[in-house]
């Protein structure tokens, strides 16, 4: 037996279904790393009647499907409570990803039994780090509402998007997470989509994290969080020499739905009109042509072909031309379970 938390790779399961539904693209914040691209994703709020029709397209009565309700800020949707209840009746496991402002009295309009997880986003262990990325007073508002949710009995999680702006503060998160009482911690890596794709956050600072810096910091922090009794998930990012590359697009069913009816299978592709599906007249239509799914079948030494095409700066090469690190599918995760 070991007293050390151990990370394990969560392999893709055939037939696994995850639906990421952006109910709107509007938001009360202007985060520096926001990936929403209104020119590609639309600016509408999907009406309740339409949301229910679209949810039925992806529901499976014989199988529970994971549903993550997103924005923009999803709690700005006036009918979010009704959407949550309807989704539960369709056999969805429902998570709401919020920036923490919890508009329309969400905590008073749904019960902990009606929502599987309420997830909050912070990008720093204090106001100085977080608010420089997400906006003034965000840290205080988010943490206060998170504590309220915990006190009411909601299952809660927290998301931290790692970039060059905050990776050196990640080690301070275990203490905060324990204080807040969250059950799950999700570490994400910054993606070059939306605002980050348009340039650097500030003079002399790149968004992306050096591979060795990531490997030196993230796995250790994940173990520290697990020691605090909190379940941790973080992206695999870099494959080990003996790891086999797997693409979620070939195995699992992941759908990223936007208000304009675009449905992607790969989040890296969301800045481009290469979505695999469209919702037209409330029907899911498979699109013809050279779209994201045509690339999923390609095998290259670098691993993820979409990363090679869209984020090539992620990859370093050895003198012989081979990649120093192969890049995993962005949906492949490492999981560290708490001890005890």
Backbone as numpy.savetxt, mean C-alpha at the origin, in Angstrom:
# Nx Ny Nz CAx CAy CAz Cx Cy Cz
14.50 -23.81 19.59 13.66 -22.60 19.59 14.54 -21.34 19.59
14.04 -20.31 18.95 14.77 -19.05 18.93 13.94 -17.95 19.57
14.62 -17.04 20.21 13.94 -15.90 20.80 13.97 -14.69 19.89
14.49 -14.89 18.67 14.58 -13.81 17.70 13.43 -13.90 16.70
12.74 -12.78 16.43 11.72 -12.79 15.38 12.36 -13.11 14.03
11.67 -13.88 13.22 12.21 -14.31 11.94 11.28 -13.85 10.81
11.86 -13.23 9.80 11.08 -12.80 8.63 10.87 -13.98 7.70
9.68 -14.10 7.17 9.41 -15.12 6.16 8.73 -14.46 4.96
9.03 -15.00 3.80 8.42 -14.48 2.58 7.02 -15.04 2.44
6.05 -14.17 2.21 4.67 -14.59 2.02 4.46 -14.81 0.52
4.50 -16.07 0.11 4.38 -16.39 -1.31 2.96 -16.10 -1.82
2.87 -15.81 -3.12 1.58 -15.58 -3.73 0.80 -16.90 -3.77
-0.48 -16.82 -3.45 -1.33 -18.00 -3.47 -2.21 -17.95 -4.71
-2.24 -19.03 -5.51 -3.12 -19.04 -6.67 -4.57 -18.76 -6.26
-5.20 -17.84 -6.97 -6.58 -17.52 -6.68 -6.79 -16.49 -5.58
-5.70 -16.07 -4.92 -5.83 -15.04 -3.90 -6.34 -13.75 -4.53
-7.27 -13.08 -3.84 -7.91 -11.90 -4.43 -7.77 -10.70 -3.50
-7.28 -9.59 -4.06 -7.15 -8.34 -3.33 -7.67 -7.22 -4.22
-8.60 -6.45 -3.69 -9.20 -5.36 -4.44 -8.88 -4.04 -3.73
-8.18 -3.16 -4.43 -7.81 -1.85 -3.91 -8.68 -0.82 -4.62
-9.66 -0.31 -3.91 -10.70 0.53 -4.53 -10.49 1.98 -4.09
-10.08 2.83 -5.04 -9.94 4.26 -4.79 -11.31 4.90 -4.99
-11.98 5.21 -3.90 -13.33 5.75 -3.96 -13.37 7.17 -4.51
-12.26 7.87 -4.37 -12.12 9.24 -4.84 -10.64 9.57 -4.91
-10.30 10.64 -5.58 -8.89 11.07 -5.60 -8.69 12.35 -4.79
-9.77 12.93 -4.30 -9.66 14.13 -3.48 -9.09 13.83 -2.11
-8.40 14.81 -1.54 -7.77 14.64 -0.23 -7.60 16.00 0.43
-7.64 16.02 1.76 -7.42 17.26 2.50 -5.94 17.58 2.69
-5.06 16.60 2.38 -3.62 16.80 2.52 -2.96 16.95 1.15
-1.70 17.36 1.17 -0.89 17.45 -0.05 0.47 16.83 0.22
0.47 15.54 0.50 1.71 14.85 0.85 2.71 14.92 -0.31
3.98 15.09 0.04 5.01 15.23 -0.97 5.15 13.99 -1.84
4.80 12.82 -1.29 5.00 11.58 -2.03 3.70 10.99 -2.56
2.64 11.78 -2.65 1.35 11.26 -3.10 1.46 10.64 -4.49
0.92 9.42 -4.65 1.03 8.74 -5.94 -0.18 8.99 -6.83
-1.21 9.65 -6.31 -2.40 9.91 -7.12 -2.05 10.88 -8.24
-2.49 10.54 -9.44 -2.23 11.34 -10.64 -3.57 11.67 -11.29
-4.18 12.81 -10.95 -5.54 13.10 -11.43 -5.70 13.00 -12.94
-4.67 13.35 -13.69 -4.79 13.27 -15.15 -4.96 11.83 -15.63
-4.50 10.88 -14.83 -4.62 9.47 -15.19 -5.73 8.76 -14.40
-6.03 9.24 -13.21 -6.95 8.53 -12.32 -8.32 9.19 -12.21
-8.46 10.41 -12.73 -9.72 11.12 -12.64 -9.81 11.96 -11.37
-10.85 12.76 -11.28 -11.04 13.66 -10.13 -12.39 13.45 -9.46
-13.12 12.45 -9.89 -14.48 12.25 -9.38 -14.50 11.50 -8.06
-15.60 11.62 -7.35 -15.94 10.75 -6.23 -16.97 9.75 -6.75
-16.70 8.47 -6.60 -17.59 7.44 -7.15 -18.86 7.41 -6.30
-20.04 7.62 -6.90 -21.29 7.63 -6.12 -21.56 6.26 -5.49
-22.32 6.29 -4.39 -22.62 5.05 -3.66 -23.21 3.98 -4.58
-24.18 4.34 -5.38 -24.82 3.36 -6.27 -23.80 2.71 -7.20
-22.88 3.50 -7.72 -21.86 2.97 -8.61 -20.86 2.10 -7.85
-20.46 2.53 -6.65 -19.55 1.74 -5.83 -20.12 0.34 -5.63
-21.39 0.25 -5.28 -22.00 -1.06 -5.00 -22.01 -1.94 -6.25
-22.28 -1.34 -7.40 -22.25 -2.12 -8.65 -20.85 -2.62 -8.95
-19.86 -1.76 -8.75 -18.49 -2.16 -9.03 -17.99 -3.21 -8.05
-18.39 -3.11 -6.79 -17.98 -4.13 -5.82 -18.51 -5.50 -6.21
-19.71 -5.55 -6.75 -20.29 -6.83 -7.16 -19.49 -7.48 -8.29
-18.80 -6.67 -9.09 -18.00 -7.22 -10.19 -16.84 -8.07 -9.68
-16.34 -7.77 -8.49 -15.14 -8.43 -7.98 -15.43 -9.36 -6.80
-16.65 -9.36 -6.30 -17.00 -10.22 -5.17 -17.13 -11.67 -5.62
-16.80 -12.58 -4.72 -16.95 -14.01 -4.96 -17.69 -14.62 -3.77
-18.93 -15.07 -3.97 -19.69 -15.60 -2.83 -19.05 -16.83 -2.19
-18.26 -17.58 -2.98 -17.64 -18.80 -2.46 -16.28 -18.55 -1.83
-15.81 -17.31 -1.87 -14.45 -17.02 -1.41 -14.37 -15.60 -0.87
-13.76 -15.45 0.31 -13.57 -14.11 0.87 -12.51 -13.37 0.05
-12.79 -12.11 -0.24 -11.88 -11.25 -0.99 -11.45 -10.10 -0.09
-10.17 -9.78 -0.12 -9.68 -8.63 0.65 -10.00 -7.34 -0.09
-10.61 -6.39 0.60 -10.97 -5.11 0.01 -10.30 -4.01 0.82
-9.52 -3.18 0.14 -8.88 -2.03 0.77 -9.50 -0.78 0.16
-10.18 0.01 0.97 -10.83 1.24 0.50 -9.87 2.41 0.67
-9.59 3.09 -0.46 -8.55 4.11 -0.52 -9.08 5.40 -1.11
-8.19 6.41 -1.13 -8.47 7.64 -1.84 -7.27 8.02 -2.70
-6.91 9.28 -2.77 -7.37 10.32 -1.90 -7.59 9.85 -0.45
-8.45 10.56 0.22 -8.79 10.21 1.60 -10.18 9.60 1.62
-10.30 8.28 1.85 -11.59 7.60 1.71 -12.65 8.06 2.70
-12.22 8.57 3.89 -13.24 9.00 4.85 -13.91 10.30 4.43
-13.42 10.94 3.38 -14.12 12.10 2.82 -15.35 11.68 2.03
-15.47 10.39 1.69 -16.65 9.91 0.98 -17.83 9.91 1.95
-18.92 10.62 1.63 -20.03 10.73 2.59 -20.74 9.42 2.88
-20.59 8.44 2.01 -21.30 7.17 2.17 -20.37 6.01 2.55
-19.22 6.33 3.13 -18.25 5.28 3.44 -18.83 4.23 4.38
-19.57 4.62 5.39 -20.14 3.65 6.32 -21.06 2.67 5.60
-21.88 3.17 4.70 -22.78 2.30 3.94 -21.99 1.38 3.01
-20.91 1.89 2.45 -20.06 1.08 1.57 -19.44 -0.07 2.36
-18.96 0.22 3.56 -18.35 -0.82 4.39 -19.36 -1.93 4.69
-20.58 -1.55 5.08 -21.59 -2.56 5.41 -21.98 -3.38 4.19
-22.12 -2.72 3.05 -22.47 -3.44 1.83 -21.37 -4.42 1.43
-20.12 -3.98 1.56 -18.99 -4.83 1.20 -18.94 -6.07 2.09
-19.20 -5.88 3.38 -19.20 -7.03 4.29 -20.28 -8.03 3.89
-21.43 -7.54 3.42 -22.50 -8.45 2.99 -22.15 -9.21 1.74
-21.15 -8.72 0.98 -20.68 -9.41 -0.23 -19.48 -10.31 0.04
-19.17 -10.52 1.28 -18.08 -11.37 1.74 -16.70 -10.79 1.42
-16.57 -9.51 1.63 -15.27 -8.86 1.60 -14.73 -8.74 3.03
-13.42 -8.90 3.18 -12.72 -8.49 4.39 -12.28 -7.06 4.15
-12.78 -6.11 4.95 -12.68 -4.69 4.61 -11.65 -3.97 5.47
-10.74 -3.27 4.79 -9.79 -2.36 5.43 -10.00 -0.97 4.86
-9.96 0.03 5.71 -9.97 1.43 5.27 -8.60 2.02 5.55
-7.98 2.57 4.50 -6.68 3.23 4.63 -6.90 4.74 4.71
-6.64 5.32 5.88 -6.93 6.73 6.11 -5.67 7.50 6.48
-5.69 8.81 6.20 -4.59 9.66 6.66 -4.75 10.06 8.13
-5.87 9.60 8.74 -6.06 9.82 10.17 -7.06 10.89 10.54
-7.59 11.61 9.54 -8.52 12.69 9.87 -9.95 12.18 10.12
-10.30 11.04 9.57 -11.56 10.35 9.88 -12.78 11.27 9.78
-13.00 11.77 8.58 -14.13 12.66 8.32 -15.47 11.92 8.49
-16.53 12.70 8.57 -17.91 12.19 8.66 -18.10 11.25 9.85
-17.36 11.49 10.92 -17.54 10.74 12.17 -17.51 9.23 11.93
-16.49 8.76 11.21 -16.43 7.34 10.88 -16.48 6.45 12.12
-15.77 6.81 13.19 -15.73 5.98 14.38 -17.10 5.88 15.05
-17.96 6.86 14.82 -19.30 6.82 15.39 -20.33 6.17 14.48
-19.97 5.98 13.20 -20.95 5.47 12.22 -20.75 4.00 11.87
-19.60 3.43 12.23 -19.38 1.99 12.05 -18.87 1.42 13.36
-19.09 0.15 13.55 -18.62 -0.51 14.77 -17.38 -1.34 14.45
-16.60 -1.68 15.47 -15.43 -2.53 15.23 -15.77 -3.87 14.58
-16.98 -4.38 14.79 -17.38 -5.65 14.17 -17.65 -5.51 12.68
-17.89 -4.28 12.22 -18.22 -4.06 10.81 -17.00 -3.78 9.95
-15.85 -3.53 10.58 -14.65 -3.16 9.84 -13.51 -4.05 10.30
-12.87 -4.74 9.35 -11.81 -5.67 9.74 -10.56 -4.94 10.23
-10.16 -3.89 9.52 -9.01 -3.09 9.95 -9.19 -1.64 9.55
-8.75 -0.76 10.43 -8.67 0.67 10.14 -7.19 1.02 10.16
-6.68 1.43 9.01 -5.25 1.66 8.86 -4.96 3.15 8.76
-3.92 3.59 9.46 -3.50 4.98 9.51 -2.14 5.13 8.84
-1.86 6.31 8.33 -0.57 6.57 7.68 0.21 7.63 8.43
1.45 7.28 8.78 2.41 8.22 9.34 3.74 7.98 8.65
4.52 9.02 8.46 5.83 8.87 7.82 6.95 9.43 8.67
6.74 9.36 9.97 7.77 9.79 10.91 7.33 9.53 12.33
8.28 9.39 13.25 7.95 9.10 14.65 7.57 10.32 15.46
7.62 11.50 14.84 7.22 12.72 15.54 6.76 13.75 14.51
6.29 14.87 15.01 5.76 15.91 14.13 6.83 16.46 13.18
8.05 16.62 13.67 9.09 17.24 12.86 9.34 16.44 11.59
9.41 15.13 11.70 9.69 14.28 10.53 8.44 14.08 9.69
7.36 13.69 10.34 6.14 13.37 9.61 5.54 14.59 8.91
5.41 15.69 9.63 4.70 16.84 9.07 5.46 17.52 7.95
6.79 17.33 7.91 7.57 17.87 6.80 7.21 17.17 5.49
6.68 15.95 5.59 6.28 15.17 4.41 4.79 15.27 4.16
3.98 15.19 5.23 2.53 15.06 5.08 1.75 16.33 5.35
2.33 17.29 6.05 1.64 18.55 6.28 1.55 18.91 7.76
1.37 20.21 8.01 1.35 20.74 9.37 0.22 20.12 10.20
0.54 19.71 11.41 -0.40 19.19 12.41 -0.94 17.79 12.08
-0.45 17.17 11.03 -0.95 15.84 10.66 -0.60 14.80 11.73
0.62 14.87 12.25 1.04 13.87 13.24 0.11 13.88 14.45
-0.18 15.06 14.97 -1.03 15.16 16.16 -2.43 14.65 15.89
-3.02 15.07 14.78 -4.38 14.64 14.45 -4.45 13.14 14.25
-3.50 12.59 13.51 -3.50 11.16 13.21 -3.34 10.33 14.48
-2.39 10.67 15.31 -2.15 9.86 16.51 -3.31 9.98 17.50
-3.91 11.15 17.61 -5.05 11.29 18.52 -6.23 10.44 18.06
-6.51 10.44 16.77 -7.63 9.64 16.26 -7.32 8.15 16.30
-6.06 7.80 16.11 -5.68 6.40 16.21 -5.91 5.88 17.64
-5.53 6.68 18.62 -5.76 6.29 20.02 -7.25 6.13 20.31
-8.09 7.00 19.74 -9.53 6.88 19.91 -10.04 5.56 19.32
-9.53 5.22 18.12 -9.95 3.98 17.47 -9.56 2.76 18.29
-8.35 2.77 18.82 -7.90 1.67 19.67 -8.77 1.55 20.91
-9.08 2.66 21.53 -9.89 2.65 22.74 -11.29 2.13 22.48
-11.81 2.34 21.27 -13.15 1.86 20.91 -13.16 0.39 20.49
-11.97 -0.21 20.36 -11.90 -1.62 20.03 -11.70 -1.95 18.56
-11.37 -0.97 17.73 -11.10 -1.24 16.32 -9.74 -1.93 16.17
-9.66 -2.85 15.23 -8.36 -3.40 14.82 -7.65 -2.32 14.02
-6.44 -1.97 14.43 -5.75 -0.86 13.79 -4.38 -1.28 13.28
-3.96 -0.61 12.23 -2.62 -0.79 11.68 -2.07 0.57 11.29
-0.77 0.60 11.06 -0.12 1.86 10.69 0.83 1.60 9.53
0.81 2.52 8.55 1.64 2.42 7.35 2.70 3.52 7.39
3.95 3.14 7.11 5.08 4.08 7.06 5.73 3.90 5.70
5.68 4.94 4.87 6.30 4.88 3.55 7.74 5.35 3.63
8.66 4.43 3.43 10.10 4.73 3.57 10.62 5.43 2.32
11.31 6.52 2.54 12.01 7.23 1.47 13.32 7.75 2.04
14.09 8.42 1.20 15.34 9.01 1.68 15.09 10.08 2.73
13.86 10.61 2.79 13.54 11.66 3.75 13.35 11.14 5.17
13.02 9.85 5.31 12.67 9.38 6.66 13.23 8.03 7.06
14.03 7.38 6.21 14.51 6.06 6.56 15.37 6.08 7.83
16.09 7.15 8.06 16.96 7.21 9.23 16.21 7.49 10.52
14.89 7.65 10.42 14.05 7.82 11.61 13.19 6.59 11.87
13.28 5.61 11.00 12.43 4.42 11.13 12.72 3.67 12.43
13.96 3.67 12.88 14.34 2.91 14.07 13.61 3.39 15.32
13.05 4.59 15.27 12.35 5.15 16.42 10.87 4.75 16.46
10.40 4.02 15.46 8.98 3.71 15.39 8.52 2.64 16.39
9.31 1.63 16.75 8.78 0.61 17.67 8.20 1.17 18.95
8.87 2.14 19.56 8.38 2.73 20.80 7.04 3.43 20.58
6.93 4.18 19.48 5.68 4.88 19.19 4.55 3.89 18.93
4.82 2.85 18.16 3.80 1.86 17.84 3.26 1.19 19.09
4.15 0.85 20.01 3.72 0.24 21.26 2.87 1.20 22.08
3.27 2.47 22.08 2.52 3.48 22.81 1.12 3.66 22.24
1.01 3.62 20.91 -0.28 3.83 20.25 -1.19 2.61 20.36
-0.62 1.42 20.51 -1.43 0.22 20.66 -1.89 -0.41 19.36
-1.19 -0.13 18.25 -1.58 -0.73 16.97 -1.21 -2.21 16.94
-1.92 -2.96 16.11 -1.69 -4.41 16.01 -0.79 -4.80 14.85
-0.80 -3.99 13.81 0.00 -4.32 12.62 0.74 -3.09 12.13
1.94 -3.33 11.62 2.77 -2.26 11.08 3.18 -2.64 9.67
2.89 -1.75 8.72 3.24 -1.98 7.32 4.32 -0.98 6.91
5.47 -1.48 6.53 6.53 -0.64 5.99 6.43 -0.71 4.47
6.31 0.43 3.83 6.27 0.50 2.37 7.52 1.20 1.86
7.85 0.93 0.60 8.97 1.61 -0.03 8.40 2.64 -1.00
9.03 3.80 -1.07 8.56 4.85 -1.95 8.57 4.36 -3.40
7.50 4.64 -4.12 7.43 4.31 -5.53 7.48 5.57 -6.36
8.10 5.51 -7.50 8.18 6.69 -8.37 6.92 6.80 -9.21
5.83 7.18 -8.52 4.53 7.39 -9.16 3.97 8.71 -8.66
3.10 9.32 -9.42 2.50 10.57 -8.98 3.54 11.65 -8.77
3.50 12.34 -7.62 4.42 13.44 -7.34 5.89 13.01 -7.36
6.27 11.88 -6.74 7.69 11.50 -6.77 8.24 11.28 -8.17
7.37 10.93 -9.11 7.83 10.70 -10.49 8.15 12.01 -11.20
7.69 13.13 -10.63 7.86 14.42 -11.32 9.13 15.15 -10.90
9.88 14.60 -9.94 11.11 15.26 -9.55 11.52 14.93 -8.14
12.50 15.65 -7.61 13.02 15.40 -6.27 12.25 16.21 -5.23
12.16 15.69 -4.00 11.40 16.39 -2.97 12.02 17.70 -2.53
13.33 17.78 -2.55 14.02 19.01 -2.17 15.43 18.97 -2.73
16.04 20.08 -2.81 17.35 20.19 -3.44 18.36 19.27 -2.77
19.04 18.46 -3.61 20.10 17.59 -3.12 19.63 16.32 -2.46
18.32 16.03 -2.49 17.80 14.83 -1.84 16.97 14.02 -2.83
17.36 12.81 -3.06 16.60 11.91 -3.94 15.56 11.18 -3.11
14.46 10.76 -3.76 13.43 10.01 -3.06 13.90 8.62 -2.69
14.53 7.95 -3.65 14.80 6.52 -3.48 15.93 6.25 -2.50
15.83 5.07 -1.88 16.78 4.65 -0.87 17.79 3.70 -1.50
19.06 3.90 -1.18 20.11 3.01 -1.66 19.82 1.58 -1.19
20.01 0.57 -2.06 19.70 -0.82 -1.67 20.33 -1.26 -0.37
21.61 -0.97 -0.18 22.27 -1.42 1.04 21.71 -0.70 2.26
21.35 0.56 2.09 20.75 1.32 3.19 19.43 0.66 3.62
18.61 0.30 2.65 17.35 -0.41 2.93 17.63 -1.71 3.68
18.54 -2.51 3.18 18.83 -3.80 3.79 19.43 -3.66 5.18
20.17 -2.60 5.41 20.77 -2.38 6.73 19.74 -1.95 7.77
18.69 -1.25 7.32 17.76 -0.63 8.26 16.45 -1.40 8.43
15.77 -1.68 7.33 14.39 -2.14 7.40 14.22 -3.49 8.09
14.97 -4.55 7.71 14.76 -5.83 8.39 15.01 -5.76 9.89
16.01 -4.97 10.31 16.30 -4.86 11.75 15.15 -4.16 12.48
14.62 -3.08 11.90 13.51 -2.39 12.54 12.29 -3.32 12.62
12.06 -4.09 11.56 10.93 -5.04 11.58 11.06 -6.02 12.74
12.25 -6.51 12.97 12.46 -7.42 14.11 12.21 -6.71 15.44
12.65 -5.47 15.53 12.45 -4.70 16.76 10.95 -4.48 17.03
10.20 -4.21 15.97 8.76 -4.02 16.12 8.10 -5.32 16.56
8.52 -6.44 15.98 7.96 -7.73 16.36 8.24 -8.05 17.83
9.42 -7.65 18.29 9.74 -7.85 19.71 8.79 -7.07 20.61
8.25 -5.99 20.08 7.28 -5.19 20.85 5.88 -5.77 20.79
5.74 -6.94 20.14 4.45 -7.62 20.09 3.55 -7.20 18.95
4.13 -6.62 17.90 3.34 -6.09 16.79 3.71 -6.84 15.51
2.70 -7.23 14.75 2.89 -7.93 13.48 3.42 -6.95 12.44
4.45 -7.35 11.68 5.10 -6.45 10.72 5.09 -7.06 9.32
4.83 -6.22 8.34 4.93 -6.62 6.93 5.72 -5.55 6.19
6.64 -5.99 5.34 7.39 -5.05 4.52 7.72 -5.70 3.18
7.93 -4.90 2.14 8.18 -5.47 0.81 9.53 -6.18 0.73
9.56 -7.25 0.01 10.80 -8.01 -0.17 11.86 -7.16 -0.87
11.49 -6.48 -1.92 12.28 -5.55 -2.73 13.44 -6.25 -3.43
14.42 -6.76 -2.66 15.61 -7.35 -3.27 15.63 -8.85 -3.05
15.73 -9.60 -4.13 15.74 -11.06 -4.05 17.12 -11.57 -3.67
17.13 -12.66 -2.89 18.37 -13.34 -2.58 18.82 -14.15 -3.81
20.10 -14.50 -3.89 20.59 -15.22 -5.07 19.81 -16.48 -5.40
19.33 -17.19 -4.38 18.61 -18.45 -4.62 17.11 -18.27 -4.76
16.61 -17.06 -4.58 15.17 -16.83 -4.69 14.72 -16.88 -6.14
13.56 -17.48 -6.36 12.97 -17.50 -7.68 12.04 -16.30 -7.83
12.11 -15.62 -8.96 11.24 -14.47 -9.17 9.82 -14.93 -9.49
8.84 -14.33 -8.80 7.43 -14.58 -9.08 6.74 -13.24 -9.27
5.84 -13.17 -10.23 5.06 -11.97 -10.51 3.63 -12.20 -10.04
3.12 -11.30 -9.22 1.75 -11.44 -8.73 0.74 -11.46 -9.88
1.07 -10.75 -10.97 0.16 -10.71 -12.11 -0.04 -12.06 -12.77
0.90 -12.99 -12.55 0.78 -14.32 -13.14 0.01 -15.29 -12.25
-0.05 -14.98 -10.96 -0.56 -15.98 -10.01 -1.81 -15.50 -9.28
-1.68 -14.40 -8.55 -2.78 -13.90 -7.73 -3.67 -12.97 -8.55
-4.77 -12.56 -7.95 -5.67 -11.60 -8.58 -5.66 -10.32 -7.75
-5.00 -9.30 -8.27 -4.94 -8.00 -7.61 -5.52 -6.96 -8.56
-6.47 -6.19 -8.05 -7.14 -5.20 -8.87 -7.05 -3.84 -8.19
-6.58 -2.83 -8.91 -6.46 -1.48 -8.41 -7.44 -0.61 -9.20
-8.54 -0.23 -8.56 -9.65 0.44 -9.23 -9.59 1.95 -8.96
-9.77 2.74 -10.02 -9.76 4.19 -9.90 -11.10 4.77 -10.33
-11.41 6.00 -9.87 -12.73 6.58 -10.14 -13.11 6.69 -11.61
-12.12 6.80 -12.49 -12.44 6.90 -13.92 -12.67 5.55 -14.57
-12.69 4.48 -13.78 -12.98 3.15 -14.32 -11.77 2.36 -14.75
-10.59 2.93 -14.63 -9.40 2.14 -14.93 -9.16 1.09 -13.85
-8.75 -0.10 -14.28 -8.44 -1.17 -13.34 -7.09 -1.76 -13.72
-6.12 -1.55 -12.85 -4.76 -2.05 -13.05 -4.56 -3.35 -12.28
-3.56 -4.11 -12.71 -3.11 -5.28 -11.96 -1.79 -5.03 -11.27
-1.03 -4.04 -11.74 0.28 -3.73 -11.18 0.31 -2.25 -10.78
0.59 -1.95 -9.50 0.59 -0.54 -9.09 1.70 0.30 -9.71
2.78 -0.33 -10.17 3.84 0.43 -10.80 3.39 1.11 -12.09
2.31 0.59 -12.68 1.88 1.06 -14.00 0.88 2.20 -13.95
0.52 2.65 -12.74 -0.66 3.50 -12.61 -0.51 4.91 -13.17
0.69 5.32 -13.53 0.86 6.63 -14.17 0.66 6.58 -15.68
0.32 5.40 -16.19 0.25 5.23 -17.64 -1.05 4.55 -18.04
-1.55 4.85 -19.24 -2.82 4.27 -19.69 -2.63 2.86 -20.25
-2.05 1.98 -19.45 -1.78 0.61 -19.90 -2.49 -0.38 -18.98
-3.61 0.03 -18.39 -4.38 -0.81 -17.49 -4.94 -2.03 -18.22
-5.02 -3.14 -17.50 -5.50 -4.39 -18.10 -7.00 -4.39 -18.34
-7.74 -3.69 -17.47 -9.20 -3.72 -17.55 -9.76 -2.30 -17.46
-11.01 -2.18 -17.92 -11.78 -0.96 -17.71 -13.18 -1.36 -17.25
-13.78 -0.49 -16.44 -15.19 -0.68 -16.09 -15.99 0.25 -16.98
-16.79 -0.33 -17.84 -17.60 0.43 -18.79 -19.04 -0.04 -18.67
-19.96 0.91 -18.47 -21.37 0.59 -18.27 -21.53 -0.47 -17.17
-20.75 -0.31 -16.12 -20.78 -1.18 -14.95 -20.43 -2.63 -15.27
-19.64 -2.83 -16.31 -19.13 -4.16 -16.66 -17.61 -4.11 -16.73
-16.97 -5.19 -16.29 -15.51 -5.27 -16.33 -15.07 -5.78 -17.70
-14.31 -4.95 -18.41 -13.92 -5.24 -19.78 -12.41 -5.45 -19.85
-12.00 -6.59 -20.44 -10.58 -6.84 -20.68 -10.14 -6.05 -21.89
-9.05 -5.29 -21.74 -8.60 -4.42 -22.82 -7.61 -5.14 -23.74
-7.73 -4.86 -25.01 -6.81 -5.40 -26.00 -5.60 -4.47 -26.13
-4.56 -4.97 -26.78 -3.40 -4.13 -27.06 -2.24 -4.39 -26.13
-1.24 -3.52 -26.23 -0.01 -3.66 -25.45 -0.22 -2.99 -24.10
-0.71 -3.77 -23.14 -0.99 -3.26 -21.80 -0.13 -4.00 -20.78
-0.29 -3.63 -19.51 0.58 -4.15 -18.46 0.68 -5.67 -18.42
-0.43 -6.35 -18.66 -0.43 -7.81 -18.55 0.44 -8.49 -19.60
0.71 -7.81 -20.69 1.59 -8.38 -21.71 3.03 -8.43 -21.22
3.38 -7.54 -20.29 4.75 -7.49 -19.77 4.99 -8.52 -18.66
3.91 -8.96 -17.98 4.07 -9.86 -16.85 4.72 -11.19 -17.25
4.59 -11.57 -18.51 5.10 -12.86 -18.96 6.60 -12.84 -19.27
7.21 -11.66 -19.27 8.62 -11.55 -19.64 9.53 -11.91 -18.47
10.59 -12.66 -18.76 11.59 -13.02 -17.75 12.90 -12.32 -18.09
13.41 -11.53 -17.14 14.65 -10.81 -17.36 15.58 -11.01 -16.16
16.87 -10.86 -16.32 17.80 -11.06 -15.20 17.54 -10.12 -14.02
16.99 -8.94 -14.29 16.76 -7.95 -13.24 15.56 -8.29 -12.35
14.74 -9.29 -12.72 13.56 -9.64 -11.94 12.33 -8.98 -12.52
11.78 -7.98 -11.81 10.54 -7.34 -12.22 10.76 -6.49 -13.47
10.07 -6.85 -14.54 10.25 -6.14 -15.80 9.67 -4.72 -15.73
8.59 -4.54 -14.95 8.00 -3.21 -14.85 8.93 -2.27 -14.09
9.62 -2.78 -13.08 10.59 -1.96 -12.38 11.74 -1.56 -13.31
12.19 -2.50 -14.13 13.27 -2.21 -15.07 12.86 -1.12 -16.06
11.60 -1.15 -16.50 11.13 -0.18 -17.47 10.84 1.19 -16.85
10.25 1.19 -15.64 9.72 2.42 -15.07 10.59 3.02 -13.97
11.38 2.20 -13.28 12.21 2.69 -12.19 13.62 2.09 -12.29
14.30 2.27 -13.43 15.59 1.60 -13.65 16.68 2.02 -12.67
16.52 3.18 -12.03 17.54 3.63 -11.08 17.59 2.77 -9.83
16.58 1.91 -9.65 16.58 0.97 -8.52 17.66 -0.10 -8.66
18.18 -0.29 -9.85 19.02 -1.45 -10.14 20.47 -1.02 -10.33
21.37 -1.66 -9.57 22.81 -1.49 -9.73 23.36 -2.70 -10.48
24.44 -2.48 -11.23 25.01 -3.56 -12.01 26.46 -3.82 -11.62
26.86 -5.08 -11.71 28.24 -5.49 -11.48 29.06 -5.20 -12.73
30.38 -5.25 -12.62 31.22 -4.98 -13.80 30.93 -5.88 -15.00
30.45 -7.11 -14.74 30.16 -8.01 -15.85 28.79 -7.76 -16.49
28.07 -6.73 -16.00 26.78 -6.39 -16.57 25.59 -7.05 -15.92
25.82 -7.94 -14.98 24.71 -8.60 -14.29 24.22 -7.72 -13.14
22.92 -7.81 -12.80 22.40 -6.96 -11.73 22.95 -7.35 -10.36
23.33 -6.36 -9.58 23.82 -6.62 -8.22 22.70 -7.21 -7.35
21.49 -6.69 -7.52 20.32 -7.19 -6.82 19.20 -7.35 -7.84
18.52 -8.50 -7.80 17.30 -8.63 -8.59 16.14 -8.03 -7.80
15.24 -7.35 -8.50 14.11 -6.69 -7.86 12.91 -7.62 -7.87
12.30 -7.80 -6.69 11.13 -8.66 -6.58 9.89 -7.95 -7.10
8.83 -8.69 -7.28 7.52 -8.09 -7.53 7.21 -7.16 -6.36
6.67 -5.98 -6.65 6.42 -5.00 -5.58 5.36 -5.47 -4.60
4.61 -6.51 -4.96 3.57 -7.02 -4.07 4.05 -8.20 -3.23
5.31 -8.62 -3.39 5.85 -9.72 -2.60 6.30 -9.17 -1.24
5.83 -9.79 -0.17 6.05 -9.25 1.16 6.87 -10.18 2.04
7.54 -9.55 3.00 8.17 -10.24 4.12 7.27 -10.00 5.34
7.10 -11.03 6.14 6.25 -10.95 7.31 7.04 -11.37 8.55
6.91 -10.59 9.61 7.56 -10.93 10.87 6.47 -10.97 11.94
6.23 -12.14 12.48 5.19 -12.28 13.50 5.76 -12.00 14.88
4.95 -11.40 15.75 5.43 -11.10 17.09 5.73 -12.38 17.88
6.68 -12.32 18.77 6.99 -13.48 19.60 5.93 -13.66 20.67
5.80 -14.90 21.12 4.87 -15.17 22.20 3.55 -15.72 21.73
